[in-house]
Each structure stands twice: as structure tokens, then as C-alpha cells.
Amino acid sequence: MSAEFGPSVPFPHIGDNVTTCMRKGLEPSPAIYDPLGPVDPVKRDNLLQHLKPHEEIPHGEAHEDIEFYRILITPRPWPIKEYGWLVQNHISSYIRVLIQRSKQDPSPFWFKRVAFIDSWFLESWVHDYKEFEVKPEMVKFKGSGYEGLANGLIPTDI
């Protein structure tokens, strides 16, 4: 069995069309990516400045991206229920961070074939599939949010 894959998987996903969004001729970074490695102090300071306007918002009520970083950078004795664990919103936010990092040149990921599955998209897809089973003609891919996600057009902020 061959370990070769077909040319249909984009690396990394850029552009507005899944059939033409490949980067050709790029080599993956030889560096080993460590998501828990030391943080650049400038990036840390920028993050803290980004979070500062949201300090007065009660825990759990800020935007998901803000909550994600608040949970990660707050020292606490784990596990304690009042603090909570990372949930789907936090994982989705981190996936978005990884997508941004995958667009760096050189890429911090070891392999060219990295796929990021948006958990919100997957949850919606599973939910809508139940409707599709009942009445297939009512569920459309063309012109929907699914098409935008597949073509890299949404979300627009990453």
C-alpha cells in the first residue's frame, strides 16, 4: 500500500476556491512545532493589551476568543469546577490560532498535509444532515455557509 496521497488536499488552504487554493513548490518547515514552547514577550504583551479592555466583563460572558485566552493564562489549581475546563468554543478558537500559524512562511507544521476541521461547522453539518435525511431537496450546499467554509471564504476574520 502506497503512502502517497492525491493532489487534491490543499496546503495550506488559501484562496476562494477549493480546486485552486494550493501553494505549489513550498517545503514544510524543518522545525518541530511546540504549542507549549516559550512565548515571545512581545506577542504576550500584545495579547495582554488585547485582553485589557475586557477585564471588567464577567467570566463566561466575553467573546469566545477572549474567554479562550482568559482561561489559558489564569493560574489556578486544576481541576476545580468553578473555573471550568476548556470546552468546544475554546477548542474552536485555538483551531483558528493554528490556522493562522499554518499561514506563516515557513509553516510551523512538520507536514504539508494539515487539515483543520472547524468544530462549529462540523456540529452544524451533523445537525443539518438529520434534516437532509428527512427531506434532501430542502438542504442545499450551493450558495450556503457550507460552500463558503469549503472555499475558505468564511470565517472572514482568520
N, CA and C of each residue as an Amber inpcrd file, in Angstrom:
protein
   474
   0.8370000  -1.1810000   0.0000000   0.0000000   0.0000000   0.0000000
   0.8860000   1.2500000   0.0000000   0.6120000   2.1680000  -0.8540000
   1.4240000   3.3620000  -1.0070000   1.0260000   4.4300000   0.0070000
   2.0140000   5.1670000   0.4710000   1.7460000   6.2700000   1.3880000
   1.4960000   7.5620000   0.6280000   1.5160000   7.5000000  -0.6870000
   1.2910000   8.6840000  -1.4990000  -0.1760000   9.0950000  -1.4460000
  -0.4050000  10.3880000  -1.4820000  -1.7550000  10.9210000  -1.4840000
  -1.9750000  11.6610000  -2.7920000  -3.2110000  11.8030000  -3.1480000
  -3.5490000  12.5270000  -4.3620000  -3.3040000  14.0160000  -4.2030000
  -3.3310000  14.7660000  -5.2960000  -3.0330000  16.1890000  -5.2530000
  -4.2140000  17.0510000  -4.8130000  -5.2830000  16.4480000  -4.2920000
  -6.4870000  17.2190000  -4.0210000  -6.5060000  17.9140000  -2.6710000
  -5.5620000  17.6190000  -1.7830000  -5.5880000  18.2270000  -0.4590000
  -4.7680000  19.5090000  -0.4840000  -5.3820000  20.6600000  -0.2240000
  -4.6580000  21.9250000  -0.2860000  -3.7180000  22.1210000   0.8910000
  -2.6000000  22.8040000   0.6360000  -1.6520000  23.1240000   1.7020000
  -1.1740000  24.5530000   1.5420000  -1.1680000  25.3430000   2.5840000
  -2.3260000  25.4200000   3.4430000  -3.4620000  26.0470000   2.6710000
  -4.6390000  25.9770000   3.1860000  -5.8210000  26.4130000   2.4470000
  -5.8320000  27.9270000   2.3180000  -5.6800000  28.4280000   1.1100000
  -5.7780000  29.8610000   0.8450000  -6.6260000  30.0380000  -0.3970000
  -7.1110000  31.2210000  -0.6080000  -7.8750000  31.4850000  -1.8180000
  -9.3540000  31.2930000  -1.6260000 -10.0690000  31.3380000  -2.7360000
 -11.5220000  31.2870000  -2.6490000 -12.1110000  30.1060000  -3.4040000
 -11.3030000  29.1280000  -3.7350000 -11.8170000  28.0010000  -4.4860000
 -11.0260000  26.7680000  -4.0850000 -11.7230000  25.7250000  -3.6350000
 -11.0140000  24.5430000  -3.1400000 -10.2190000  23.8320000  -4.2210000
 -10.5110000  24.0820000  -5.4890000  -9.7640000  23.3980000  -6.5450000
  -8.5030000  24.1580000  -6.9580000  -8.3760000  25.4130000  -6.5420000
  -7.2150000  26.1970000  -6.9740000  -6.4710000  26.8510000  -5.8190000
  -6.6260000  26.3430000  -4.6160000  -6.0560000  27.0510000  -3.4660000
  -4.8090000  26.3820000  -2.9160000  -4.0670000  25.6710000  -3.7140000
  -2.8470000  25.0300000  -3.2300000  -1.6510000  25.9560000  -3.4040000
  -0.7350000  25.8510000  -2.4820000   0.5440000  26.5350000  -2.6420000
   1.4950000  25.5340000  -3.2630000   1.9930000  25.8490000  -4.4120000
   2.8740000  24.9180000  -5.1060000   4.3330000  25.2790000  -4.8400000
   5.1680000  24.2500000  -4.7410000   6.6020000  24.4580000  -4.6180000
   7.0900000  24.8620000  -3.2400000   6.2790000  24.7510000  -2.2050000
   6.7190000  25.1120000  -0.8630000   7.1300000  23.8730000  -0.0880000
   8.1760000  24.0070000   0.6750000   8.6290000  22.9210000   1.5380000
   8.1710000  23.2150000   2.9610000   7.7580000  22.1900000   3.6920000
   7.3660000  22.4330000   5.0810000   8.5780000  22.8030000   5.9300000
   8.3200000  23.4840000   7.0130000   9.3940000  23.8980000   7.9050000
  10.0580000  22.6820000   8.5410000  11.3890000  22.6740000   8.6280000
  12.0680000  21.5600000   9.2980000  11.9710000  21.6660000  10.8200000
  11.4960000  22.8110000  11.3380000  11.3860000  22.9970000  12.7860000
  10.2490000  22.1500000  13.3400000  10.4490000  21.6500000  14.5340000
   9.3940000  20.8940000  15.2000000   8.5270000  21.8870000  15.9520000
   7.2540000  21.8660000  15.6830000   6.3250000  22.8150000  16.2850000
   6.0010000  22.3950000  17.7130000   6.1530000  23.3070000  18.6400000
   5.8450000  23.0440000  20.0450000   4.8060000  24.0530000  20.5180000
   3.5190000  23.6560000  20.5990000   2.4850000  24.6070000  21.0140000
   2.6390000  25.0700000  22.4580000   3.4370000  24.3580000  23.2530000
   3.6430000  24.7490000  24.6470000   5.0230000  25.3570000  24.8740000
   5.7000000  25.7020000  23.7930000   7.0280000  26.2970000  23.8920000
   6.9650000  27.7090000  24.4560000   8.1350000  28.3110000  24.7040000
   8.1750000  29.6690000  25.2510000   7.4510000  30.6560000  24.3360000
   6.8300000  31.6390000  24.9580000   6.0680000  32.6460000  24.2200000
   6.9420000  33.8820000  24.0270000   6.9000000  34.4350000  22.8360000
   7.6110000  35.6720000  22.5400000   7.0410000  36.7750000  23.4500000
   7.8890000  37.4750000  24.2230000   7.3830000  38.5040000  25.1470000
   6.5810000  39.6010000  24.4500000   6.9460000  39.9600000  23.2360000
   6.2010000  40.9870000  22.5030000   4.7900000  40.4950000  22.1950000
   4.6760000  39.2320000  21.7660000   3.3550000  38.6730000  21.4830000
   2.5210000  38.5800000  22.7560000   3.1670000  38.1920000  23.8700000
   2.4530000  38.1150000  25.1440000   1.9260000  39.4920000  25.5440000
   2.7670000  40.5200000  25.4250000   2.3390000  41.8710000  25.7790000
   1.2000000  42.3450000  24.8820000   1.2810000  42.0240000  23.5920000
   0.1940000  42.3820000  22.6740000  -1.1050000  41.6930000  23.0670000
  -1.0120000  40.4240000  23.4640000  -2.2020000  39.6910000  23.8900000
  -2.7960000  40.3170000  25.1440000  -1.9520000  40.6470000  26.1110000
  -2.4520000  41.2540000  27.3480000  -3.1150000  42.6020000  27.0710000
  -2.5630000  43.3720000  26.1350000  -3.1930000  44.6420000  25.7560000
  -4.5420000  44.4000000  25.0820000  -4.6250000  43.3290000  24.3010000
  -5.8820000  42.9740000  23.6320000  -6.9480000  42.5710000  24.6570000
  -6.5300000  41.8930000  25.7240000  -7.4710000  41.4210000  26.7400000
  -7.8580000  42.5080000  27.7400000  -7.0320000  43.5270000  27.9020000
  -7.2430000  44.5540000  28.9280000  -8.6310000  45.2020000  28.8790000
  -9.1610000  45.5990000  27.7180000 -10.4900000  46.2300000  27.7040000
 -11.6220000  45.3000000  28.1640000 -11.3470000  44.0150000  28.2390000
 -12.3890000  43.0490000  28.5870000 -12.2970000  42.5830000  30.0400000
 -11.4210000  43.2060000  30.8270000 -11.2110000  42.7640000  32.2110000
 -12.4700000  42.8580000  33.0640000 -13.2960000  43.8580000  32.8110000
 -14.4910000  44.0700000  33.6400000 -15.6510000  43.1560000  33.2580000
 -15.5660000  42.5050000  32.1120000 -16.6380000  41.5950000  31.6850000
 -16.5550000  40.3300000  32.5320000 -17.6670000  39.9110000  33.1450000
 -17.6360000  38.7130000  33.9990000 -17.1900000  37.4670000  33.2320000
 -16.5750000  36.5570000  33.9900000 -16.1100000  35.2920000  33.4200000
 -17.2630000  34.5740000  32.7210000 -17.0100000  34.1310000  31.5010000
 -18.0120000  33.3840000  30.7520000 -18.9150000  34.2360000  29.8870000
 -18.7870000  35.5600000  29.9560000 -19.6800000  36.4370000  29.1880000
 -18.9740000  37.1840000  28.0590000 -17.6710000  37.0750000  27.9720000
 -16.9320000  37.7420000  26.8960000 -16.9870000  36.8890000  25.6290000
 -16.5000000  37.4460000  24.5340000 -16.4260000  36.7190000  23.2640000
 -15.5890000  35.4620000  23.4630000 -15.8690000  34.4180000  22.6770000
 -15.1880000  33.1240000  22.8370000 -13.6710000  33.2470000  22.7570000
 -13.1790000  34.0840000  21.8510000 -11.7330000  34.2270000  21.7020000
 -11.1090000  34.8360000  22.9600000 -11.8080000  35.7940000  23.5600000
 -11.3260000  36.4120000  24.7980000 -11.3480000  35.3860000  25.9240000
 -12.4470000  34.6500000  26.0450000 -12.5700000  33.6280000  27.0920000
 -11.4920000  32.5560000  26.9510000 -11.1860000  32.1910000  25.7290000
 -10.1590000  31.1740000  25.4820000  -8.8390000  31.5790000  26.1440000
  -8.3900000  32.7950000  25.8630000  -7.1180000  33.2420000  26.4230000
  -7.2150000  33.4910000  27.9250000  -8.3610000  33.9840000  28.3930000
  -8.5290000  34.2000000  29.8300000  -8.3600000  32.8900000  30.5960000
  -8.9640000  31.8400000  30.0910000  -8.8720000  30.5460000  30.7640000
  -7.4330000  30.0450000  30.7420000  -6.7670000  30.1870000  29.6020000
  -5.4070000  29.6610000  29.4900000  -4.3900000  30.4010000  30.3540000
  -4.5230000  31.7220000  30.4690000  -3.4740000  32.4750000  31.1580000
  -3.7580000  32.7030000  32.6370000  -4.9090000  32.3020000  33.1280000
  -5.2280000  32.4890000  34.5410000  -4.6870000  31.3220000  35.3540000
  -3.7220000  31.5780000  36.2480000  -3.2110000  30.4800000  37.0760000
  -4.3040000  30.0050000  38.0310000  -4.4290000  28.7220000  38.1890000
  -5.4500000  28.1710000  39.0820000  -5.1320000  26.7250000  39.4240000
  -5.6530000  26.2470000  40.5520000  -5.4650000  24.8420000  40.9060000
  -6.4750000  23.9730000  40.1580000  -6.0340000  23.2420000  39.1590000
  -6.9370000  22.4010000  38.3570000  -7.1330000  21.0700000  39.0460000
  -8.2040000  20.3590000  38.8460000  -9.4790000  20.8350000  38.3200000
 -10.3930000  21.3050000  39.4510000 -10.9390000  22.4560000  39.2870000
 -11.9500000  22.9770000  40.2110000 -13.1280000  23.4000000  39.3550000
 -14.3190000  22.9170000  39.6920000 -15.4810000  23.1250000  38.8280000
 -15.7820000  24.5920000  38.5670000 -15.5660000  25.4610000  39.5460000
 -15.9420000  26.8580000  39.3400000 -15.1440000  27.5130000  38.2100000
 -13.9640000  26.9780000  37.8870000 -13.1750000  27.5330000  36.8010000
 -13.5510000  26.9240000  35.4650000 -13.9940000  25.7070000  35.4950000
 -14.3700000  25.0490000  34.2550000 -13.1760000  24.5450000  33.4680000
 -13.4630000  23.7230000  32.5100000 -12.4580000  23.1820000  31.6090000
 -12.6290000  23.8430000  30.2530000 -11.6800000  23.6170000  29.3940000
 -11.8370000  24.1090000  28.0280000 -12.9660000  23.3410000  27.3680000
 -13.8290000  24.0490000  26.6930000 -14.9600000  23.4290000  26.0110000
 -14.8480000  23.7140000  24.5200000 -15.8590000  23.3460000  23.7760000
 -15.8170000  23.4340000  22.3200000 -15.4750000  24.8350000  21.8210000
 -16.0240000  25.8670000  22.4320000 -15.7220000  27.2300000  21.9800000
 -14.2350000  27.5400000  22.1020000 -13.6180000  27.0600000  23.1630000
 -12.2020000  27.3250000  23.3520000 -11.3650000  26.5340000  22.3520000
 -11.7600000  25.3120000  22.1160000 -11.0420000  24.4850000  21.1500000
 -11.1700000  25.0900000  19.7550000 -12.3640000  25.5630000  19.4150000
 -12.5640000  26.2040000  18.1110000 -11.6930000  27.4420000  17.9790000
 -11.5890000  28.2080000  19.0380000 -10.7360000  29.3990000  18.9980000
  -9.2790000  29.0130000  18.7850000  -8.8460000  27.9310000  19.4270000
  -7.4550000  27.5080000  19.2470000  -7.2190000  26.9640000  17.8400000
  -8.2150000  26.3030000  17.2740000  -8.0970000  25.8480000  15.8810000
  -7.8530000  27.0550000  14.9820000  -8.5310000  28.1570000  15.2660000
  -8.3420000  29.3680000  14.4750000  -6.9160000  29.8990000  14.6340000
  -6.3660000  29.7910000  15.8400000  -4.9720000  30.1870000  16.0640000
  -4.0500000  29.3170000  15.2150000  -4.2970000  28.0100000  15.2120000
  -3.4600000  27.1000000  14.4270000  -3.5710000  27.3870000  12.9310000
  -4.7680000  27.7430000  12.4630000  -4.9390000  28.0930000  11.0460000
  -4.0710000  29.3020000  10.7170000  -4.0970000  30.3120000  11.5850000
  -3.2690000  31.4940000  11.3510000  -1.7900000  31.1160000  11.3190000
  -1.3760000  30.2650000  12.2420000   0.0320000  29.8530000  12.2800000
   0.4070000  29.0500000  11.0420000  -0.5340000  28.2910000  10.5010000
  -0.2330000  27.4830000   9.3150000   0.0310000  28.3550000   8.0920000
  -0.4240000  29.6080000   8.1350000  -0.2320000  30.5190000   7.0050000
   1.1320000  31.2040000   7.0380000   1.9010000  30.9830000   8.0950000
   3.2250000  31.5880000   8.1910000   4.1570000  30.9630000   7.1580000
   5.1530000  31.7250000   6.7810000   6.1430000  31.2160000   5.8480000
   7.5170000  31.3740000   6.4900000   8.2010000  30.3130000   6.8700000
   7.8290000  28.9170000   6.6420000   6.7700000  28.4650000   7.6460000
   6.0540000  27.4490000   7.2660000   4.9950000  26.9090000   8.1150000
   5.5980000  26.2570000   9.3570000   4.9790000  26.4590000  10.5240000
   5.4990000  25.8170000  11.7360000   5.1440000  24.3360000  11.8390000
   4.3650000  23.8300000  10.9060000   3.9390000  22.4400000  10.9610000
   4.8890000  21.5650000  10.1510000   5.1130000  20.3790000  10.6360000
   6.0860000  19.4660000  10.0510000   5.6700000  18.9890000   8.6690000
   4.4030000  18.6930000   8.4790000   3.9280000  18.1250000   7.2210000
   3.1210000  19.1400000   6.4260000   3.1110000  18.9610000   5.1110000
   2.3180000  19.8240000   4.2400000   0.8290000  19.5620000   4.3930000
   0.4620000  18.3300000   4.6550000  -0.9490000  17.9480000   4.6720000
  -1.5410000  18.1070000   6.0700000  -1.8730000  19.3430000   6.4010000
  -2.5090000  19.6460000   7.6780000  -3.9260000  20.1000000   7.3620000
  -4.8860000  19.4740000   7.9950000  -6.2850000  19.8560000   7.7880000
  -6.8620000  20.3120000   9.1180000  -7.6090000  21.3880000   9.0890000
  -8.2640000  21.9040000  10.2790000  -9.7660000  21.7870000  10.0760000
 -10.4050000  21.0460000  10.9470000 -11.8570000  20.8970000  10.8540000
 -12.4800000  21.7980000  11.9030000 -13.2430000  22.7640000  11.4460000
 -13.9130000  23.6900000  12.3400000 -15.0230000  22.9440000  13.0720000
 -14.9620000  22.9270000  14.4040000 -15.9400000  22.1380000  15.1630000
 -17.3420000  22.7250000  15.0700000 -17.4570000  24.0630000  14.9220000
 -18.7920000  24.6510000  14.7550000 -19.3890000  24.1970000  13.4240000
 -18.5630000  24.1940000  12.3880000 -19.0170000  23.7240000  11.0810000
 -19.4620000  22.2690000  11.1750000 -18.6510000  21.4450000  11.8200000
 -18.9650000  20.0270000  11.9430000 -20.2630000  19.8140000  12.7170000
 -20.4400000  20.5580000  13.8030000 -21.6660000  20.4370000  14.5980000
 -22.8920000  20.8270000  13.7630000 -22.7740000  21.9180000  13.0090000
 -23.8870000  22.3460000  12.1480000 -24.1650000  21.3250000  11.0620000
 -23.1130000  20.7810000  10.5060000 -23.2510000  19.8030000   9.4360000
 -23.9840000  18.5600000   9.9330000 -23.6050000  18.0790000  11.1140000
 -24.2710000  16.9070000  11.6920000 -25.7380000  17.2200000  11.9530000
 -26.0080000  18.4030000  12.4960000 -27.3920000  18.8070000  12.7710000
 -28.2020000  18.8740000  11.4790000 -27.6350000  19.5230000  10.4630000
 -28.3610000  19.6850000   9.2040000 -28.5020000  18.3790000   8.4390000
 -27.5920000  17.4400000   8.6660000 -27.6970000  16.1610000   7.9710000
 -28.9690000  15.4320000   8.3750000 -29.3750000  15.5920000   9.6240000
 -30.6260000  14.9710000  10.0740000 -31.7970000  15.5140000   9.2570000
 -31.7740000  16.8170000   8.9660000 -32.8160000  17.4100000   8.1220000
 -32.7000000  16.8930000   6.6880000 -31.4660000  16.7190000   6.2230000
 -31.2410000  16.2070000   4.8750000 -31.8220000  14.8100000   4.7210000
 -31.6560000  13.9700000   5.7480000 -32.2010000  12.6140000   5.6900000
 -33.7140000  12.6340000   5.5330000 -34.3690000  13.6000000   6.1750000
 -35.8280000  13.6920000   6.1170000 -36.2760000  14.2140000   4.7570000
 -35.6430000  15.2800000   4.2810000 -36.0760000  15.9090000   3.0320000
 -34.8510000  16.4590000   2.2860000 -34.1670000  15.6110000   1.5010000
 -32.9120000  16.0170000   0.8470000 -33.0210000  17.2650000  -0.0270000
 -34.1400000  17.4610000  -0.6840000 -34.2520000  18.6060000  -1.5940000
 -34.2960000  19.9460000  -0.8530000 -34.5090000  19.9250000   0.4610000
 -34.5680000  21.1640000   1.2330000 -33.1780000  21.6250000   1.7020000
 -32.1830000  20.7570000   1.6340000 -30.8430000  21.1050000   2.1110000
 -29.9520000  21.3710000   0.9000000 -29.4450000  22.5800000   0.8070000
 -28.6250000  22.9870000  -0.3300000 -27.2000000  23.2720000   0.1200000
 -26.2340000  22.8080000  -0.6510000 -24.8320000  23.1270000  -0.4000000
 -24.4520000  24.4020000  -1.1430000 -24.8750000  24.4950000  -2.3900000
 -24.5420000  25.6380000  -3.2400000 -25.1600000  26.9120000  -2.6740000
 -24.3270000  27.9330000  -2.4910000 -24.8110000  29.2130000  -2.0070000
 -25.0230000  29.2660000  -0.4990000 -24.6140000  28.2260000   0.2030000
 -24.8220000  28.1860000   1.6590000 -23.5190000  28.5030000   2.3900000
 -23.6100000  28.5430000   3.7070000 -22.4130000  28.7310000   4.5250000
 -21.4230000  27.5990000   4.3540000 -21.9230000  26.4050000   4.0590000
 -21.0270000  25.2670000   3.8530000 -20.1060000  25.5140000   2.6670000
 -20.6530000  26.0510000   1.6110000 -19.8320000  26.3290000   0.4320000
 -18.7650000  27.3740000   0.7620000 -19.1540000  28.3920000   1.5110000
 -18.1910000  29.4100000   1.9150000 -17.0730000  28.8470000   2.7700000
 -17.4090000  27.9560000   3.6980000 -16.3880000  27.3220000   4.5340000
 -15.4690000  26.4400000   3.7010000 -16.0420000  25.6500000   2.8140000
 -15.2420000  24.7470000   1.9880000 -14.2920000  25.5200000   1.0790000
 -14.6980000  26.7120000   0.6510000 -13.8700000  27.5130000  -0.2440000
 -12.9780000  28.5090000   0.4920000 -12.9870000  28.4690000   1.8300000
 -12.1170000  29.3440000   2.6040000 -12.5670000  30.7860000   2.6700000
 -13.8320000  31.0600000   2.3790000 -14.3300000  32.4340000   2.3960000
 -14.8280000  32.8600000   3.7710000 -15.2300000  31.9030000   4.5970000
 -15.6590000  32.2000000   5.9610000 -15.0050000  31.2080000   6.9080000
 -14.7220000  31.5580000   8.1140000 -14.9300000  32.8750000   8.7040000
 -13.9600000  33.8940000   8.1100000 -14.3910000  35.1410000   8.0540000
 -13.5970000  36.1720000   7.3890000 -12.5120000  36.7480000   8.2800000
 -12.5730000  36.4860000   9.5780000 -11.6120000  37.1060000  10.4850000
 -10.3620000  36.2740000  10.7140000 -10.1770000  35.1750000   9.9690000
  -8.9330000  34.4130000  10.1180000  -8.2040000  34.3520000   8.8010000
